[in-house]
Amino acid sequence: MPLGRLFIKVFLWFWFTVLALFGIFLASRLGTRLVPATDVIASFAPRVADEAAHSYESGGSQEFEQFARGLAGKSGLELYLIDGYGKDVLSRAIPSDSLSIVRAARTDGRILSRYGLRSHSSSYKFTSPSGRPYVLLVRAPLQLGKILDTTAGGGLPLLGVGLLMVTFFCFWLTHHIVAPIQGIQSAARKVAAGDLRVRAPVEISKRHDELAALAADFDAMVERMSAFVRSQKDLLRTVSHELRSPLTRLIMSLALLRNQPALESEELLRRMERDVERVDTLMGQLLTLSRLETGLSSDERESVDLSQLIQEVVADGDFEARSCGKSVRVQAEGGIVIEEADQQALRSACENIIRNAIRFTAPGSEVEVTLKTENLKTENMSPSSQAVLSVRDYGPGVPGELLQQIFQPFFRIKEASGNPRENNGTGLGLAIALEAIRQHRGTIIASNANPIGLEVKIMLPTCYS
């Protein structure tokens, strides 16, 4: 695994943190404190002090020296008996790191204990049976001092083993954190190079932590990108196919037009006009869909009276429907306003859905359009409302397994013979409606009506919290 800057930073942070914690632990052990009365030292300190004073007062300094030597044995303890003048009875210099605890010895019989870097000292102030005041000082060198004092003996190897274990632990922990990030980074570079089949390493997803969630999000992102690229390729292929047919007809019509008299060219001109209109409509809807997919600008947002907008769209649709023996009926609540909406996008969505219903409803029938509001509870349990627009026709409906696909660009339902259902549209109307509603944080669903027909329902929040 390459050692990047992040790996080195994390490793050093862990390593210095462990050393700092060790230093804090040592610092917390240093200083002077009272020994609890329940401690073992507190139980035998008075007895040792009495025996030390008795040996000195009865046999002098030689007797006390033998007593101290016998009590310490091979443990390395140093025993000092300090008289009322602050002098050791053996005329030894009191160690500098123990002077403070001797001077602070308490008169209430409590034992003071002090931990230093090189020694552990305890002082006990008492009065002998003869009435003389003494301070008993017990001093023990620490193992840390021995480690620091040793050269190539047993101390430095022990310290080296400890540092090696800390280093190994920090290295393993850093690798455990950084290695998945490098795995995802490697996969991201392959995706940037154009390989959309790459996914995050499988072992990362087995961690069950935030890095596993990051890997899952990365895979979902790549999958969405792959689907988007596929859809763009399909869209380009379909657009080229949709444009090729009318353009080919135009070229053929122009060739025929050159060889026919002016009086006989009227039918060719009408056909050319229809093809030009089809191309113009197709390009206009492609531009609308592209604008919606790139997102709506906040400058285009305003409060839109949805009730009035639906009334206008239905009036235009009914006028067009009556020319082919159909009609559109509307039942809408008044005063339904959508805040921060794009009026052009909403109008385009409603027009496409209503015109699609007019196109497929049976002759002599009517398209039913209803608009109302519904109350709902949001995540924070505060009441809110949404506008519900329903458009129902009386046409042949859609096979159940294709209800979700009708919102895809250029999707057309085929008859049992395999030919596309008779439709003069471009196949982009419902795709535009879906994208426009999604940009307004709404939802759109299609379902077959009973007994016949198709119902498209739109739910739009009236305001954004």
N, C-alpha and C positions, 0 to 999 in steps of 0.2 A: 504494500500500500504506500503510495507516495506521501511524503510528509509535507503537507501544505502549511501555509501560514496559520490557518484556522486550527489545524491539529497542534502545532507548536504552541499557539496561544492558550488553547484549552488545557494542554498538558502542563504547561508552566503554571497556569492558574491553580490547577489541582495540586501540583507538587508544592508550591509555595503555601497553599492553604493548609495542607497537612502539616508542613513544618511550622506554620504560624499557630495552628491549634496545639501542636506539641509545645511550642514556646509559651503559649497562654496557660497550658496545663502546668508547666514548670513554674511560671510566675505566680499562679494561684497557690502553689504549695509553699512559696517563700513567705517570709515575714514572721512576726511574733503573734502567738495566740495562747490562750489559757487552755490547759489540759482539763478535760471534763473530770468531774469527781468520780465518775464510774470507770475511768480508764485504769488499766492495769498499773501504769506507772504511779498514779496517784495513791494506789493501795499500799505499795511497798516503799515509796519514797521516804516516809517518816522513819521507818525502821532502818533503812540504809543510812539515813542521816544521823540517827542516834548512834549506830555502831561506828560510823566514821568519826564522830566527835569523841566517843569513848576511847577509840584506839589512839587518837591524837593526844587527848588529855592524860591518858594513863601511860602511854609509851612514847610520846613525842613523835617527831616527824618520821623516824624510822618505822615505828609501828604503823603509822597511817599509810606509809608508802607500801608496806607489805600488804596491808588491808586492801588498798586500791589495786595493787597488782593481782592479788588473788581474786578480787571481784571482777576485774576486767577480763582476766584469762587471755585467750587468744582472739577475743572479739574485736580488739582494737579500740575499746572504750577508754576514754581519758577522764579520770575523776579528780576534781579540784575541790579542796575545802578552803574557803575564803573567810578570813576572820573579820572582826568588826572594823578593822582599818583598811579593808579592801585588798589585802595581800594574801597570796596563796601560802598555806602553811609549809609548803615545800619550796618556797621562794622561787617558783616558776612564774614566767610571764604569762599572764592570761591572754589567750588568743584574741586578736583584734575583732574577729567576727562574733565573739561571745561576750565582749565587754558590755554591750548594750543590754543584754538580757540579765547580766549580773547586777548592773545598776538598777534595773527595773524590777528586781525580785520583790515579790509582794510580802507584806507582813501578815496577811490573813491565812497563811499556810497553803495558798493555792500555788500550783506549779505553772511556770511559764515555759513555753516551748518555742524554739525558733528554728526554721528551716532556712539554710543558706545554700549557696551553690556548691560549697565544699564540705559542709558539716551540718549536723543536727545537734542542737544544744538544748538542755533543759536546766532550769535553775529552781532551787527550792530554799527558801529562807526560813531559818528555825532558830531556836534557843536551846542550848544543851541543858541537861539537868543541873550543871554547875552555874547556870545563868549567863553563859557567854553566847553572843550572837554569831551565827555562821550563815554562810550561803554555800550550799552544795551545788556544784556545777558538774553535770555529766555531758560529755561531748563525744559524739560519734561521727567519724568521717563518712561521707556518702559515697556510694559506688560510682556516682557520676564523677566525683573528684578523682577516683582511681582511674576511670576511663580516660579522663583528660590528662592524667599524669603519666599513663603508660605510653610506651612507644610502639613496639611491634609485638607486644604480648597479646593477651586475650581481649583487651579493651577495644582497640581499633577494629579488629575483625568483627566484633559484635556490633559496633556502630555501623560498619560497612554493610553488614547483613541487613540491619534495620533500614538503612537508606535504600538498599537494593530492593527490599520488599515494598517500600513506599513508592519507589520509582516504577516497579512492575505494576503495582495496583493503579497508579495514575495513568500509566501507558494503556493498560487494559480498559479503564473507564473512558479514556479519551477516544480510543479506537471504537468502543461500543457506541459512542455518540456521533463521531465524525464519519465513520465508514458508511453508514446509510446515506448521509448527506452527499458524500462523494459518489455513491451509486446512483442517486437521483440526478446529480449533476451530469454524470456520464450519459445517462439516458436522455437528459434534456439536450445535450450537445448533439446526439444522434437525431433527435426530433428536429432540431434546428437545421441539421444537414438534409432533412427531407424524408427521413425514415419514420413514418407514422405508425409502424408496426411495433415499435419499441415500447416496452413497459418497464416500470420500476422493478428492481430485483425482487424475486418472490420472497426471499428470506426476510426482507424488511416488513412485509405485511404480517409476518408471524410474531412481531415484537409486541403487539397490543399496546402501543403507546402513541405519543403525538407524531413521531416519525412515521409510524405505520399509517396514521391518518393522512399525513402529508403525501405518502406514496399513493394512497388510494385517491386522493384529490388530483395528484399528478396523472394517474392513469385515466381518471374520468375526464380531465382536461384534454389529454391526447386523444381519447376516444371521441370526444365532441369535435375536436379539430379534424380528425379523420372523417367523421360523418359530414362535417361542413365542407371539406374539400371534395368529398364524393358528390355531395349535393350540388356544389358549384360546377363540377365536371358534367354531371347529369343535366344541370340547367343549361350550360353552354351547348351541349349536344342537342338538347331539345329545342333551344332557341334557333340554332342553325337549321334544324329540320323544319321548324315552323316558318322560318323566313325563306327557306329554299323553295317551297311550293309556290307561294304567291309570286316570288321573283321570277321563277321559271315560267309561270303563266304570263307574267308581264312581258318577258322577252319574246315568248312565242306570239303573244298578241301583237307586239310591235312588228314582228316579222310579217305576220299576216296582214297587218294594217298597211304596210308599204305596197302590198300586191293587190289590194282591193280598192274599188272606187269609193269615193267619199260617202255616197249614199248608202252603201252596204256596210260601212264600218261602225255604225251606231252601237250594235250589240257588243263589238269588241271594246269600244270605248267604255261602255257601262261595266263590262267585266274588269277592265283595267282599273276603273275607279273603285270597284269593290275590293280589289286586291290591294290597292294603295291605302284604302281606309283600314283594311285589316292589318297591314304592316304598321300604319300609324297608331292604331289602337294597341297593338302588341307592344310597340316601343314605349308608348305612354304608360302602360301598366307595368312594364319592366322598370321604368324609371321610378314609378311610385313604389314598387316593392323594394327597390334598392334604397330609396330614401328612408323607408320605414325600417329596413334591416340595419341601417347605420345609426338609427336612433333619432329621436325628435329633439330639436333644440329647445332649451328652456325659454327662448325668446318667442317661440311660437305657441306657448301655452297660455291659455286664458280660460275663464269660466264659460262653458258652453251650455246653452239651454237645449238639452237633449229632446225635450218634448216638442219644441218648435222645429228642431232639425228633422225629427221623424215625420212630422206632419208635412214638411216640404218635400222630403224624399218620397213619401207615399203618394203625394199629389202628382209628382212627376211620373212615378211608376204606374199609377192608375191611368194616367193619360196615354202612356205607351201601351199598357195592357189592353185597353178598350179597342185598339186598332186590330187586335187579333182575337176578339171575343172573350177577353178575360177581364178581371177587375182586381182591385186591391182594397181591402177594408182594414181600417185602423181603429184601435181602441187604446187610447193613451191617457195616462194621468198627466195633469198639467204641473208646471213648475219644477220639473226634475232637472237639476243643474249638475253638470260634471265639472268639478274644479280642476284647474291646471291641466286642461285638455287641449288637444290640437283639433280644431273644428274641421279642417280639411281631411285629416286622417279618419276621424269618426264618420264624416259624411261619406267618404269613399268606402268604408267598411259596410255601412248600412245600405248604400246603393248597390254594392256588389251582391249582398245577400238577398235583397228584395228582388233585384233583376234576375238573379239566378232562380229564385222561386217562380217568378213570372214566366221564365223560359220553359220550366218543366211542368208547371201545373197544367191540368187538363183543360182543353177549350170549354168555355162555358162555366168554369169554376172560378173561385176567387182566392186570392192569397190573404191569409189572416195575419195581421200584424198587431201585437199587443205590447204595451210598455207600462211597467209598474215599478214600484219600489218594494224592497223587502228589508226587514231589519235583521241584523246578524250580530253575533258576538265576536269581538276581536281577541287577540292573544292576551291583552291586558284586561279583558272582560268589560271593556267600555262599550256601550251600545254604538252601533254604526249602521249605515244603510247602504244598499247597493241598488243600482238600476238594473232591471231585468227586461230585456227585449227578446220577444219570441216571434219568429217568422215561420209560418206553416203553409205549405202548398198541398195540392191534391194531385201530385204527379206519381210516377212509378216508384219513387223512393230509391233507397240505396241498399245493396246487400250489406248485411250486418258486419261482415268482416272488412268492409271497405269504408266504414264510417269515419275512421281516423285519417285515411289516406286522401279523402277528397279535399283536404286543406293543403295538400302538397302542390307545388307549382307544376302546371301542365298535366295534372292527373285527370284522366278521362275514364269514365266507366264504359266498359265494353259490353256489347250484347252477347248473347249465347253464341252467336256466329263468330265472335272474335272481333267484330268491327266496333269502332267507337260509337257510343250512343249519339244520335243526331244532335249536334250542338254547334252553333255558330260562334261560340265564345272562344277565348284564348286559353282557358284553363288556369287563369291567374287570379280570378275574382275572389275565390274563397281564401287563397293564400295571402292576398293583400288584406282581407278582412281579419284573418288570424293574426298577422303581424301588427296591424293597427290596434287591435284589442289588447294584444300582449304589451304593447308600448304604454297602454293605459292601465296596466296591472289588472286586467280583466281576464275572463276565461270565455271560451266559445266551445260549444259542443253541438253535435248533430245526432239526431235519433229519428228512427222511423216512426211515423204517426199511425194511429189505428183508425180506420182499417187501411187507408192508403195515404201516401204522401210522406214528406220529409219535414221535420221541424228543426230549425236552427235556433239555439238559445244563447244569448249573450248576457253575461253578468259583469257589471262595471261598478267599482266603488265610486260613490259620489264625491268623496274627498279622501285625501291621504293624510294619515296621522304621522 
